[in-house]
Structures are given as C-alpha cells and as structure tokens.
Amino acid sequence: MVVKNVSAAYYSPWSHPLIRQSGLEAFMMLQEYAREHVLACLVPAFFIAGAIAVFVSQASGLKYFGPRANKVLSYSVASVSGAILAVCSCTVLPLFAGIYSRGAGICPATAFLYSGSAINVPAITLTAKILGWQLGPARAVGAILFAGITGLLMALIFSKDDAARTAGQLYVPDAGAKQRSLPQDTLYILTMVLILVSAAFAKPTPEATGLWPAIFAAKWYITVILLIILGFMLKTWFTRAECKNWVEPTWGFMKQIFPLLAGGVLVAGFMLGRPGHPALIPEQWIQSLVGGNSIWANLIASVARAFMYFATLTEVPILQGLLGASMGKGPALALLLAGPALSLPNMLVIASVMGVKKTVTFWGIIVIMSTIAGMLYG
C-alpha cells in the first residue's frame, strides 16, 4: 500500500493546471463536507445509531423491520422514519447501519436508506418553488414509490440470504441493566432525532419567508435546550455502565464510516469538483450528454448522479443551471431521484455494511428506475 501511494505521488502530473485544480477541488470539497456535515449531522447520527444498536432490542427490530414482518407495516414505518429526519444521505448512513446491524430485514432497511434523504420536505418544496410545480410533486411521488419498490425488490432478490442472516439471533438484556418504560425509550430516541434535525436544519433561501427562517434563526438555542433535556434523561434514566455501552458502538460506527466517506469525497471532488468549480471532468461534457429526453440522456443522468455527491438542497440550483443549459426535464427528474441515496462515498459505506453484491444490486435498481421515471416524465 505504501509503495502504491508513493508511486501514485511520483507519477501524478501535478504540474498540469487541470490536475492541480482537481486536487484543490478534492480537498475543498472535503473541507466543505467537514464544516457543514460532520458536527451538525454525522455526530448526532452516529450517537443515534449507537443507541439503536444497544438499547433497541432485536425482537422489536424484527417485529417491524424483520424479513417476516408485514411488508405494508415495514414500508410504512421505514418511510415515515425517513421523512421525519429530512437530512442528507451521509447522515442516514450510520442510522441505516444501526438498524441493519440489529437484524432489520433488507426490505425496510433499504426503504429507509432511500427514503431518509429522498423524502425530504424542504428539498421537495424548494424543487417545486424554483424548478416548477410539476417537477416538485413528481420528485415527491417518485421518491415515495422508489422507497417501497426498492425495498420489495431487494427482499425478493435476497430473501434466502436475509432469512439466514437473522436466524437464531436473539436479544437478551443485561441482568444489571436499568429497565425503562417504552415511553422513556421513545422520548430518549426522539430527543436525539430532534437534536439531529435542529442542528442540521438547512439555511433558507434569501426569498424564503414564514416559519423556516424563524426556526433557522433559533436552531442553536433549540439544540442547546434539547441537549440539556438529553443530559437530564441520561442522568436520571441510565446507569453509567449503559452510557459506556452506548459510546462503544457509536465509536465503532465512526471508525467504520468516517474513513470511507472521506476517501469517497476526495475522489468525487477530484473527478467532478464542487458545484460551479470545474475539475477533471468538464461540466460541459455532462450538460452535452443529458440534453433532450432520450433513453440515453436519462440513463446517463441517472448513472452520473449515482456517483456524484451533493449536499442536501444544493442539487436544486445545480439543476436550475443545467436546465438553463438545455438539459431535458426527464433527465432532470432522473438526476433528482437517483441522487439522494447514492454517491461514490455512500456506496463505499453501504458495501461495508451489507456487502458488495447487495450494494451493486441496490445501485442498479435505483439507476434503472430513475431512468424509467425520467423517460415517462420527459
């Protein structure tokens, strides 16, 4: 590994202006990612994932998310859970890892993985307002359908593997663990989810009015109040041993996911750059490939978006520019639907959680459905 890294550094043509610009964009994207996502989004999400792994019994997980659970109930719970979070895909990843590691069936787990960032009320609202009231509802309906269809197809393809993965696994509470009521556990998880939503609340657009700007102005006051409430819960309802057990899986998720995300963001930044900042692959190439509403334009839009990383809401102004450069409306919808759950950093993390074969299948299902949706819409 060291020899390969040294060889790559030795032979890379860093004197070329484009390579230098691409390298700069890689680290600028990583910096932007660290500033805007790590503290406000990822850290709370890791603690929620750790709490799920420790305090949510596998019996409860299998009741609603297990492979033998009612599919309608599983899909409904997974979809609602994702819609409530309204965060970007990088934040959903540790939550997905926590749910899947506790024995969730692949149907609700992958439905949650998609819906957690796709069924995003602020993003859908902004899409409708800026890109048109036809594209906004199309994105919302498509995201809801995609979450269910993706989960059901994954369950159908990997039914035997999913049943074998959860067979014989039981959750036995520690003898010395402090028992809490269901409302207490619910309030504990809900408080952390509210902390995540409050800290990650997106900055409104300049023309936004009403409740959204008011909430954004008070987001840190709300977050501090919620942290005080969480501290009271931990002091009153939990033992020191339970708090220590909570931290251990949280740290484990961080060690598993952070390096893969950082590496994926660097590669994505080097190849594609940040919005409005060119890198190795010129933006003009992408624009020229997704003009019109042909099947190839929709497929290319789906595949390209499945590898690119955009922070939540940033896809709207990017699409606004692409539509102004003669991008077809079909590829625009395909890009919106393929993007939330997929990107190069995300796929690396998802593969580490449920394996390469399932990740590739998940990727293929999203890309194919996005292409079909773009064709129908276009």
C-alpha positions, 0 to 999 in steps of 0.5 A, a space after each residue: 500500500 505504501 509503495 502504491 501511494 508513493 508511486 501514485 505521488 511520483 507519477 501524478 502530473 501535478 504540474 498540469 493546471 487541470 490536475 492541480 485544480 482537481 486536487 484543490 477541488 478534492 480537498 475543498 470539497 472535503 473541507 466543505 463536507 467537514 464544516 457543514 456535515 460532520 458536527 451538525 449531522 454525522 455526530 448526532 447520527 452516529 450517537 443515534 445509531 449507537 443507541 439503536 444498536 444497544 438499547 433497541 432490542 432485536 425482537 422489536 427490530 424484527 417485529 417491524 423491520 424483520 424479513 417476516 414482518 408485514 411488508 405494508 407495516 415495514 414500508 410504512 414505518 421505514 418511510 415515515 422514519 425517513 421523512 421525519 429526519 429530512 437530512 442528507 444521505 451521509 447522515 442516514 448512513 450510520 442510522 441505516 447501519 444501526 438498524 441493519 446491524 440489529 437484524 432489520 430485514 433488507 426490505 425496510 432497511 433499504 426503504 429507509 436508506 432511500 427514503 431518509 434523504 429522498 423524502 425530504 420536505 424542504 428539498 421537495 418544496 424548494 424543487 417545486 418553488 424554483 424548478 416548477 410545480 410539476 417537477 416538485 410533486 413528481 420528485 415527491 411521488 417518485 421518491 415515495 414509490 422508489 422507497 417501497 419498490 426498492 425495498 420489495 425488490 431487494 427482499 425478493 432478490 435476497 430473501 434466502 440470504 436475509 432469512 439466514 442472516 437473522 436466524 437464531 439471533 436473539 436479544 437478551 438484556 443485561 441482568 444489571 441493566 436499568 429497565 425503562 418504560 417504552 415511553 422513556 425509550 421513545 422520548 430518549 430516541 426522539 430527543 436525539 432525532 430532534 437534536 439531529 434535525 435542529 442542528 442540521 436544519 438547512 439555511 433558507 433561501 434569501 426569498 424564503 419567508 414564514 416559519 423556516 427562517 424563524 426556526 433557522 434563526 433559533 436552531 442553536 438555542 433549540 439544540 442547546 435546550 434539547 441537549 440539556 433535556 438529553 443530559 437530564 434523561 441520561 442522568 436520571 434514566 441510565 446507569 453509567 455502565 449503559 452510557 459506556 455501552 452506548 459510546 462503544 458502538 457509536 465509536 465503532 460506527 465512526 471508525 467504520 464510516 468516517 474513513 470511507 466517506 472521506 476517501 469517497 469525497 476526495 475522489 468525487 471532488 477530484 473527478 467532478 469538483 464542487 458545484 460551479 468549480 470545474 475539475 477533471 471532468 468538464 461540466 460541459 461534457 455532462 450538460 452535452 450528454 443529458 440534453 433532450 429526453 432520450 433513453 440515453 440522456 436519462 440513463 446517463 443522468 441517472 448513472 452520473 448522479 449515482 456517483 456524484 455527491 451533493 449536499 442536501 438542497 444544493 442539487 436544486 440550483 445545480 439543476 436550475 443551471 443545467 436546465 438553463 443549459 438545455 438539459 431535458 426535464 426527464 433527465 432532470 427528474 432522473 438526476 433528482 431521484 437517483 441522487 439522494 441515496 447514492 454517491 461514490 462515498 455512500 456506496 463505499 459505506 453501504 458495501 461495508 455494511 451489507 456487502 458488495 453484491 447487495 450494494 451493486 444490486 441496490 445501485 442498479 435498481 435505483 439507476 434503472 428506475 430513475 431512468 424509467 421515471 425520467 423517460 415517462 416524465 420527459 
